[in-house]
Amino acid sequence: MMVQLLSRSEKDGYFVPHPSVPLYSASIALHGGTLVPYYLNEATDWGLEIPELKNQLEIAKSKGINVRALAVINPGNPTGQVLSEENQRDIVKFCKTKVWFSWSMR
């Protein structure tokens, strides 16, 4: 439902972890948005690295995509890994300055 509310055109992008459940990509495609993948770091217990988000954001911008939301799956599947409190704070800070909205799935 969040994607439906936020989508205005195919230039609206949504950060989604890769690989991910097909629900995200299907919902984004259905509502005319663009999936912008980000990759979790196995070396940091599948943490969401802010430099990775910044890199993917710059790639999206270079293609004319305006990233409007970030999907965070915590605990993560299939590992069940939980993001650290510090990592969660960093994600919120990033979203406050770079992305309009974030949502999570538990």
N, CA, C and O of each residue as an XYZ file, in Angstrom:
424
protein
N       0.815     -1.187      0.000
C       0.000      0.000      0.000
C       0.867      1.262      0.000
O       0.506      2.265     -0.615
N       2.001      1.210      0.685
C       2.880      2.372      0.755
C       3.351      2.769     -0.641
O       3.381      3.954     -0.971
N       3.716      1.793     -1.454
C       4.185      2.082     -2.805
C       3.075      2.746     -3.613
O       3.332      3.688     -4.363
N       1.869      2.272     -3.469
C       0.736      2.852     -4.187
C       0.553      4.327     -3.811
O       0.281      5.162     -4.674
N       0.702      4.638     -2.541
C       0.536      6.020     -2.084
C       1.652      6.946     -2.569
O       1.413      8.123     -2.840
N       2.859      6.416     -2.675
C       4.011      7.251     -3.001
C       4.304      7.371     -4.490
O       4.956      8.326     -4.913
N       3.832      6.417     -5.295
C       4.188      6.388     -6.718
C       3.460      7.455     -7.517
O       2.239      7.600     -7.450
N       4.264      8.202     -8.282
C       3.717      9.202     -9.197
C       4.096      8.885    -10.635
O       3.344      9.176    -11.566
N       5.286      8.276    -10.811
C       5.749      7.928    -12.156
C       6.837      6.868    -12.058
O       7.246      6.478    -10.964
N       7.299      6.407    -13.223
C       8.367      5.407    -13.258
C       9.692      5.978    -12.769
O      10.647      5.230    -12.563
N       9.760      7.269    -12.585
C      10.969      7.906    -12.060
C      11.005      7.909    -10.532
O      11.977      8.381     -9.942
N       9.963      7.392     -9.887
C       9.962      7.238     -8.431
C      10.589      5.897     -8.092
O      10.113      4.851     -8.532
N      11.666      5.932     -7.302
C      12.397      4.722     -6.968
C      12.186      4.298     -5.529
O      11.828      5.097     -4.664
N      12.420      3.006     -5.301
C      12.239      2.418     -3.977
C      13.423      1.516     -3.680
O      13.677      0.551     -4.400
N      14.154      1.842     -2.600
C      15.241      0.985     -2.146
C      14.659     -0.309     -1.600
O      13.772     -0.289     -0.746
N      15.158     -1.429     -2.093
C      14.726     -2.748     -1.633
C      15.973     -3.614     -1.514
O      16.816     -3.596     -2.411
N      16.110     -4.380     -0.415
C      17.279     -5.249     -0.297
C      17.281     -6.305     -1.396
O      16.231     -6.769     -1.840
N      18.494     -6.673     -1.826
C      18.622     -7.700     -2.863
C      19.518     -8.805     -2.337
O      20.602     -8.506     -1.837
N      19.124    -10.059     -2.422
C      17.835    -10.519     -2.949
C      16.716    -10.256     -1.938
O      16.967    -10.042     -0.752
N      15.502    -10.276     -2.426
C      14.349     -9.993     -1.575
C      13.160    -10.830     -2.023
O      13.198    -11.497     -3.057
N      12.116    -10.776     -1.229
C      10.887    -11.478     -1.601
C      10.258    -10.767     -2.797
O      10.372     -9.546     -2.908
N       9.599    -11.498     -3.689
C       9.017    -10.895     -4.896
C       7.903     -9.888     -4.622
O       7.523     -9.134     -5.517
N       7.381     -9.866     -3.416
C       6.307     -8.942     -3.075
C       6.693     -7.492     -3.367
O       5.888     -6.727     -3.898
N       7.918     -7.119     -3.021
C       8.356     -5.741     -3.233
C       8.445     -5.403     -4.717
O       7.865     -4.416     -5.169
N       9.167     -6.221     -5.470
C       9.337     -5.908     -6.892
C       8.005     -5.920     -7.624
O       7.779     -5.096     -8.510
N       7.125     -6.840     -7.267
C       5.810     -6.901     -7.914
C       4.978     -5.666     -7.591
O       4.335     -5.106     -8.479
N       4.984     -5.241     -6.347
C       4.216     -4.065     -5.944
C       4.746     -2.803     -6.617
O       3.971     -1.958     -7.066
N       6.051     -2.682     -6.681
C       6.664     -1.516     -7.321
C       6.320     -1.493     -8.808
O       5.958     -0.445     -9.344
N       6.430     -2.638     -9.475
C       6.088     -2.715    -10.902
C       4.611     -2.426    -11.129
O       4.257     -1.707    -12.063
N       3.755     -2.975    -10.294
C       2.310     -2.784    -10.426
C       1.926     -1.307    -10.361
O       1.020     -0.861    -11.064
N       2.618     -0.563     -9.520
C       2.265      0.841     -9.315
C       3.154      1.806    -10.098
O       3.124      3.015     -9.864
N       3.939      1.271    -11.020
C       4.675      2.112    -11.956
C       5.953      2.732    -11.446
O       6.450      3.683    -12.049
N       6.506      2.224    -10.350
C       7.757      2.758     -9.823
C       8.957      1.985    -10.338
O       8.829      1.120    -11.205
N      10.120      2.305     -9.797
C      11.369      1.649    -10.173
C      12.044      1.086     -8.934
O      12.235      1.797     -7.948
N      12.403     -0.181     -8.982
C      13.113     -0.829     -7.886
C      14.581     -0.404     -7.927
O      15.221     -0.463     -8.977
N      15.099      0.018     -6.794
C      16.512      0.379     -6.660
C      17.100     -0.578     -5.625
O      16.851     -0.420     -4.430
N      17.882     -1.573     -6.070
C      18.388     -2.570     -5.125
C      19.525     -2.029     -4.262
O      20.300     -1.173     -4.689
N      19.602     -2.547     -3.045
C      20.789     -2.332     -2.225
C      21.200     -3.685     -1.676
O      20.379     -4.593     -1.547
N      22.480     -3.809     -1.354
C      23.044     -5.099     -0.981
C      23.498     -5.075      0.472
O      24.165     -4.137      0.911
N      23.131     -6.112      1.210
C      23.536     -6.238      2.608
C      24.948     -6.801      2.673
O      25.395     -7.478      1.748
N      25.653     -6.519      3.771
C      27.043     -6.907      3.913
C      27.171     -8.127      4.826
O      26.954     -8.041      6.034
N      27.522     -9.248      4.232
C      27.675    -10.485      4.999
C      28.765    -10.348      6.063
O      28.651    -10.921      7.146
N      29.818     -9.592      5.759
C      30.938     -9.432      6.690
C      30.536     -8.708      7.971
O      31.214     -8.834      8.990
N      29.451     -7.958      7.931
C      28.969     -7.256      9.126
C      27.636     -7.849      9.575
O      26.716     -7.129      9.963
N      27.554     -9.168      9.512
C      26.340     -9.889      9.915
C      25.105     -9.388      9.172
O      24.051     -9.157      9.765
N      25.262     -9.227      7.872
C      24.163     -8.810      6.993
C      23.634     -7.429      7.355
O      22.435     -7.166      7.254
N      24.544     -6.545      7.779
C      24.153     -5.178      8.098
C      23.866     -4.365      6.844
O      24.328     -4.688      5.750
N      23.107     -3.325      7.028
C      22.774     -2.397      5.947
C      23.785     -1.256      6.028
O      23.728     -0.436      6.945
N      24.694     -1.205      5.086
C      25.780     -0.233      5.113
C      25.354      1.080      4.454
O      24.878      1.085      3.319
N      25.527      2.179      5.165
C      25.143      3.493      4.646
C      25.929      3.849      3.378
O      25.336      4.403      2.453
N      27.240      3.559      3.290
C      27.942      3.836      2.026
C      27.316      3.097      0.830
O      27.302      3.627     -0.281
N      26.811      1.906      1.048
C      26.126      1.168     -0.025
C      24.869      1.913     -0.458
O      24.605      2.043     -1.653
N      24.094      2.400      0.505
C      22.890      3.165      0.162
C      23.259      4.433     -0.607
O      22.615      4.768     -1.601
N      24.288      5.130     -0.150
C      24.712      6.356     -0.834
C      25.144      6.061     -2.268
O      24.812      6.809     -3.187
N      25.880      4.975     -2.454
C      26.325      4.585     -3.790
C      25.134      4.282     -4.696
O      25.069      4.765     -5.826
N      24.199      3.487     -4.200
C      23.023      3.140     -5.004
C      22.148      4.370     -5.261
O      21.520      4.476     -6.314
N      22.106      5.288     -4.308
C      21.343      6.522     -4.494
C      21.940      7.353     -5.630
O      21.207      7.889     -6.462
N      23.257      7.460     -5.664
C      23.918      8.214     -6.736
C      23.686      7.562     -8.094
O      23.467      8.257     -9.085
N      23.732      6.243     -8.147
C      23.454      5.530     -9.402
C      22.027      5.820     -9.856
O      21.789      6.099    -11.031
N      21.083      5.756     -8.927
C      19.679      6.026     -9.264
C      19.518      7.459     -9.769
O      18.857      7.693    -10.780
N      20.116      8.408     -9.069
C      20.014      9.818     -9.481
C      20.580     10.028    -10.880
O      20.033     10.802    -11.665
N      21.681      9.336    -11.193
C      22.293      9.486    -12.518
C      21.366      8.989    -13.623
O      21.536      9.350    -14.788
N      20.392      8.165    -13.261
C      19.398      7.658    -14.215
C      18.098      8.456    -14.152
O      17.113      8.102    -14.801
N      18.100      9.535    -13.368
C      16.909     10.370    -13.253
C      15.842      9.815    -12.323
O      14.680     10.214    -12.393
N      16.239      8.895    -11.451
C      15.290      8.276    -10.518
C      15.338      9.010     -9.183
O      16.415      9.247     -8.636
N      14.180      9.364     -8.670
C      14.039     10.019     -7.372
C      13.630      8.958     -6.349
O      12.479      8.523     -6.325
N      14.580      8.545     -5.506
C      14.284      7.505     -4.515
C      13.402      8.097     -3.426
O      13.780      9.058     -2.755
N      12.222      7.508     -3.261
C      11.222      8.040     -2.332
C      11.101      7.241     -1.047
O      10.587      7.755     -0.053
N      11.565      5.986     -1.040
C      11.383      5.166      0.160
C      12.446      4.080      0.234
O      13.061      3.707     -0.765
N      12.638      3.593      1.438
C      13.600      2.529      1.732
C      12.880      1.421      2.476
O      12.280      1.660      3.524
N      12.935      0.215      1.943
C      12.372     -0.949      2.630
C      13.460     -1.574      3.500
O      14.559     -1.861      3.026
N      13.146     -1.777      4.764
C      14.066     -2.420      5.705
C      13.376     -3.660      6.242
O      12.286     -3.576      6.807
N      14.008     -4.804      6.069
C      13.448     -6.052      6.582
C      14.282     -6.441      7.793
O      15.454     -6.793      7.660
N      13.682     -6.377      8.965
C      14.412     -6.604     10.211
C      13.501     -7.280     11.229
O      12.536     -6.652     11.666
N      13.747     -8.508     11.625
C      14.905     -9.331     11.289
C      14.881     -9.767      9.826
O      13.824     -9.931      9.217
N      16.079     -9.946      9.293
C      16.218    -10.281      7.879
C      15.992    -11.749      7.590
O      16.298    -12.623      8.401
N      15.459    -11.987      6.436
C      15.268    -13.357      5.956
C      16.306    -13.629      4.883
O      16.642    -12.691      4.159
N      16.831    -14.806      4.720
C      16.493    -16.017      5.466
C      17.340    -16.215      6.718
O      17.162    -17.210      7.420
N      18.264    -15.286      7.018
C      19.203    -15.503      8.123
C      18.614    -15.231      9.495
O      19.095    -15.778     10.487
N      17.586    -14.399      9.574
C      17.022    -14.024     10.868
C      17.871    -13.003     11.602
O      17.615    -12.697     12.767
N      18.887    -12.471     10.918
C      19.782    -11.496     11.531
C      19.035    -10.205     11.859
O      18.235     -9.719     11.058
N      19.303     -9.655     13.042
C      18.675     -8.411     13.486
C      19.696     -7.281     13.353
O      20.843     -7.419     13.777
N      19.273     -6.170     12.767
C      20.158     -5.013     12.648
C      20.468     -4.455     14.033
O      19.600     -4.410     14.905
N      21.711     -4.031     14.223
C      22.089     -3.450     15.513
C      21.342     -2.135     15.724
O      20.865     -1.514     14.774
N      21.252     -1.729     16.976
C      20.589     -0.463     17.294
C      21.307      0.700     16.611
O      20.665      1.617     16.099
N      22.628      0.658     16.605
C      23.409      1.712     15.954
C      23.118      1.746     14.452
O      22.950      2.822     13.877
N      23.059      0.582     13.821
C      22.757      0.507     12.396
C      21.365      1.067     12.106
O      21.165      1.762     11.110
N      20.415      0.763     12.972
C      19.060      1.288     12.797
C      19.045      2.815     12.906
O      18.346      3.486     12.147
N      19.813      3.359     13.843
C      19.905      4.822     13.978
C      20.508      5.452     12.720
O      20.038      6.479     12.231
N      21.562      4.807     12.210
C      22.209      5.310     10.995
C      21.235      5.313      9.814
O      21.245      6.236      8.999
N      20.412      4.298      9.726
C      19.420      4.210      8.653
C      18.421      5.359      8.768
O      18.083      5.996      7.770
N      17.955      5.622      9.981
C      16.997      6.719     10.194
C      17.640      8.055      9.816
O      17.003      8.880      9.161
N      18.892      8.277     10.220
C      19.593      9.517      9.866
C      19.696      9.663      8.349
O      19.451     10.736      7.800
N      20.059      8.579      7.690
C      20.165      8.602      6.231
C      18.826      8.980      5.599
O      18.773      9.820      4.701
N      17.763      8.365      6.067
C      16.435      8.629      5.504
C      15.990     10.068      5.741
O      15.319     10.661      4.896
N      16.359     10.624      6.877
C      15.973     12.010      7.172
C      16.590     12.991      6.185
O      16.000     14.029      5.883
N      17.776     12.665      5.683
C      18.473     13.601      4.805
C      18.409     13.237      3.325
O      18.557     14.116      2.476
N      18.194     11.969      2.995
C      18.314     11.540      1.598
C      17.053     10.938      0.992
O      16.863     11.006     -0.222
N      16.197     10.356      1.806
C      15.034      9.621      1.300
C      13.799     10.128      2.024
O      13.854     10.431      3.216
N      12.714     10.219      1.327
C      11.498     10.778      1.898
C      10.884      9.903      2.976
O      10.337     10.438      3.941
N      10.946      8.607      2.863
C      10.176      7.716      3.723
C      10.894      6.383      3.876
O      11.623      5.960      2.978
N      10.693      5.722      5.006
C      11.185      4.348      5.158
C      10.080      3.501      5.760
O       9.234      3.995      6.504
N      10.098      2.225      5.428
C       9.140      1.316      6.037
C       9.841      0.010      6.319
O      10.838     -0.326      5.678
N       9.321     -0.717      7.274
C       9.964     -1.976      7.637
C       8.956     -3.104      7.633
O       7.747     -2.904      7.748
N       9.504     -4.296      7.497
C       8.691     -5.507      7.510
C       9.299     -6.428      8.545
O      10.508     -6.657      8.545
N       8.473     -6.955      9.424
C       8.982     -7.862     10.462
C       8.402     -9.221     10.283
O       8.705    -10.129     11.056
